[in-house]
Amino acid sequence: HAKYMITVANPQKVGTKGAYVAYEVRSQCTGGSGDAYTVVRRYSDFLWLHDELQRHNPSLVIPPMPEKALTGKFSP
């Protein structure tokens, strides 16, 4: 069976006016082809995924999302 490893790292500020933080999401298959892909996603994308997982899997316990930072989100 193929296994997947997902990592979220490298938060980067994008833009100036209406700036947001984007994260690198890397997925790698540790069996079979070993292909790896990297995409960039925002907090709102993770929130959407969280909501969809809860909606389609009501019997699963899905950990809560971390709170969205209202201040200091561009500080290291």
ChimeraX attribute file (.defattr): number of C-alpha atoms within 10 A of each C-alpha:
attribute: neighborCount
match mode: 1-to-1
recipient: residues
	/A:1	6
	/A:2	10
	/A:3	10
	/A:4	14
	/A:5	10
	/A:6	12
	/A:7	13
	/A:8	14
	/A:9	11
	/A:10	12
	/A:11	18
	/A:12	15
	/A:13	14
	/A:14	13
	/A:15	9
	/A:16	7
	/A:17	6
	/A:18	6
	/A:19	10
	/A:20	15
	/A:21	16
	/A:22	19
	/A:23	17
	/A:24	16
	/A:25	17
	/A:26	15
	/A:27	17
	/A:28	17
	/A:29	15
	/A:30	14
	/A:31	11
	/A:32	9
	/A:33	9
	/A:34	12
	/A:35	11
	/A:36	13
	/A:37	10
	/A:38	13
	/A:39	11
	/A:40	16
	/A:41	15
	/A:42	16
	/A:43	16
	/A:44	11
	/A:45	12
	/A:46	12
	/A:47	15
	/A:48	11
	/A:49	12
	/A:50	15
	/A:51	15
	/A:52	12
	/A:53	14
	/A:54	15
	/A:55	11
	/A:56	9
	/A:57	11
	/A:58	10
	/A:59	8
	/A:60	10
	/A:61	9
	/A:62	12
	/A:63	8
	/A:64	9
	/A:65	11
	/A:66	8
	/A:67	7
	/A:68	10
	/A:69	8
	/A:70	6
	/A:71	7
	/A:72	7
	/A:73	12
	/A:74	13
	/A:75	6
	/A:76	6
